[in-house]
Amino acid sequence: MSVPMIEIHDLTAGYKDSPVLRDINLTVSEGEFTGILGPNGSGKTTLIRALSGVLPVVSGMIRIAGHDIRGLSPKVRARHCATVAQKNPGLSGVRALSLVLMGRYPHVSFLGGYSDQDHQRAQEAMKETNSLHLRQRGAGTLSGGELQRVITAKALAQDTRLLLLDEAASNLDVARTLDLYELLRARNASNLTVLTVAHDLNLAALYCRRLVFLKNGSVAADGPTDEIFTSQILSEIYETPLAVAAHPLTGAPQAYLVPRA
Amino acid sequence: MAAAVAFSVYAALFFGSYPLPAEAIHQAIAAMLQGQAESQELVIVRDIRLGRILLSFLTGAALAVSGGVFQGLLRNPLADPFTLGISSGAACGAALSLGLGWTLAGFSTLPLAALGGAFAAMALVLTMSRLAGDFSRESLVLGGIVVSTFLGAGIALIKSLNEESVAAIVFWIMGSFQGRGFEHVGLMLPYMLVGGTVVLLLARELDILGLGAEQAAQVGVSVGRARIGLLVGAGMLTAAAVSVSGIIGFVGLVVPHLVRMLIGPDSRPLLLFSALGGGILLLWSDVLARTILSHGAELPVGVVTALFGGPFFCLIMAKGRKA
């Protein structure tokens, strides 16, 4: 068996004196498409931050592609794992292409500049996210959705085998949201491991083959979408009645809100 | 731009308190290039004028580059060595070294003392700002004002105890190149080269740090190391400039702003063009400072940069608000 892409053992992580995540155990194999779901404050963003190495591990262990994350330099870590953060950067004057090129940083040597190949990879990634026409625009002049596509291109340009996303679709309209998830599905089909935090239950159920529910900083449910996306589990986790029925076209389970009578 | 630098250096040779006809200057330049015998004109053009011109150019370049680094690193358009109090720290260290007559194995400790002062002031301002909040624009500049006012008084005190005249103190606090030349170029150049090299090598990291510490770390930047390297490099540039000229304001603030408006925010070209622009600006400010008063009297060059830089900066701010 090959080395899992992500291994989390008894992880406790969070902020000073108040761990947000407690005793997390999770293994993600290469090529999985996993959604992280859960109520507000359940620790989804904290999990992404811990996995991307910017939040120190308090106790327990995170391995990315077999390497203890604490032993990896930021540069090596960034060759394994790219992250699309929830918050957009505050850079306003920088051109979109320069922003995407930053994703090539882990592949550039200390003295060298961005090579032709780096430029090529950046432009390919922009083409994939349908943002190539924005390349000369200043980041400050882009709409929220346009900027999100540029940021996604930056993560793809990083050329990693693992992609972490934190609410990447939050600024996007319906069509752009589908564009993004179709892109993730296509990249996943060519063996990119995708781990995405999602707010939209139904979107996650349409695209993710595995779902992990967090609640109060622990894993509340974890399994194949078809098996755990049930009315009972959802209602328990979100503490509100939710009905589940099959999608009329794809058959994927979809959740429906139930008005409180 | 390079042509503008060459022209500026050449043209500035024609200005000075001792009147020399153009012919004599050209003869002196020819004599310099051919290594001919010493003459009075040659000494004036080379030792007095050229040395000072080069020194003012290098000082302006160092100040502008360090200003560009501080603005990018602290993500604060008001940051520069002067507003952050780092120039005052360097000047205070330099004044201490001069006042106490420190030497180290026969070498002048002036730039080293300036460096120590710059780092101490930097640490103080950053700590104050961190205690007051999260490196906000206001807390940084407030900290800078407090530190530079305090240290300015310290400089005046050191100089007074050392029985220097008030005029000399003013020239130190407002910055001046009076009586300075090649000797001082040699004094500051090593620090400037090291500091300049460090910040240029870290220019890409400086760009990416604009994403914020967390996202910069996610694309692979060693945030702590890059920040320290950039602070040390910019501090060395400030110390190099201040140790030979005193405190000169506005060059580090205005020049990177102007260059950013012209060529955009990518750090490497921004820093390079800021160096050239800052050099030219300070070179001509110094020409003005030494020729504007009659009878051979001089203005502190910091007076010139502040008189031009202040209103100019207001213009930039007003324009930036509209855009």
HADDOCK unambig.tbl for C-alpha pairs under 7 A between the chains (distance, minus, plus):
assign (segid A and resid 52 and name CA) (segid B and resid 218 and name CA) 6.25 0.50 0.50
assign (segid A and resid 54 and name CA) (segid B and resid 214 and name CA) 6.18 0.50 0.50
assign (segid A and resid 54 and name CA) (segid B and resid 217 and name CA) 6.68 0.50 0.50
assign (segid A and resid 74 and name CA) (segid B and resid 217 and name CA) 6.23 0.50 0.50
assign (segid A and resid 74 and name CA) (segid B and resid 220 and name CA) 4.42 0.50 0.50
assign (segid A and resid 74 and name CA) (segid B and resid 221 and name CA) 5.97 0.50 0.50
assign (segid A and resid 74 and name CA) (segid B and resid 222 and name CA) 5.78 0.50 0.50
assign (segid A and resid 75 and name CA) (segid B and resid 220 and name CA) 3.88 0.50 0.50
assign (segid A and resid 75 and name CA) (segid B and resid 221 and name CA) 6.19 0.50 0.50
assign (segid A and resid 77 and name CA) (segid B and resid 220 and name CA) 6.75 0.50 0.50
assign (segid A and resid 78 and name CA) (segid B and resid 218 and name CA) 6.13 0.50 0.50
assign (segid A and resid 78 and name CA) (segid B and resid 219 and name CA) 5.33 0.50 0.50
assign (segid A and resid 78 and name CA) (segid B and resid 220 and name CA) 4.84 0.50 0.50
assign (segid A and resid 82 and name CA) (segid B and resid 218 and name CA) 6.79 0.50 0.50
assign (segid A and resid 82 and name CA) (segid B and resid 219 and name CA) 6.92 0.50 0.50
assign (segid A and resid 83 and name CA) (segid B and resid 218 and name CA) 6.42 0.50 0.50
assign (segid A and resid 89 and name CA) (segid B and resid 211 and name CA) 4.89 0.50 0.50
assign (segid A and resid 89 and name CA) (segid B and resid 212 and name CA) 6.72 0.50 0.50
assign (segid A and resid 90 and name CA) (segid B and resid 211 and name CA) 6.47 0.50 0.50
assign (segid A and resid 91 and name CA) (segid B and resid 210 and name CA) 6.19 0.50 0.50
assign (segid A and resid 91 and name CA) (segid B and resid 211 and name CA) 6.38 0.50 0.50
assign (segid A and resid 93 and name CA) (segid B and resid 264 and name CA) 6.88 0.50 0.50
assign (segid A and resid 93 and name CA) (segid B and resid 265 and name CA) 6.17 0.50 0.50
assign (segid A and resid 94 and name CA) (segid B and resid 265 and name CA) 6.05 0.50 0.50
assign (segid A and resid 102 and name CA) (segid B and resid 208 and name CA) 6.49 0.50 0.50
assign (segid A and resid 103 and name CA) (segid B and resid 219 and name CA) 5.91 0.50 0.50
assign (segid A and resid 105 and name CA) (segid B and resid 219 and name CA) 6.57 0.50 0.50
assign (segid A and resid 105 and name CA) (segid B and resid 220 and name CA) 6.78 0.50 0.50
assign (segid A and resid 106 and name CA) (segid B and resid 219 and name CA) 6.57 0.50 0.50
assign (segid A and resid 106 and name CA) (segid B and resid 220 and name CA) 5.50 0.50 0.50
assign (segid A and resid 111 and name CA) (segid B and resid 201 and name CA) 6.98 0.50 0.50
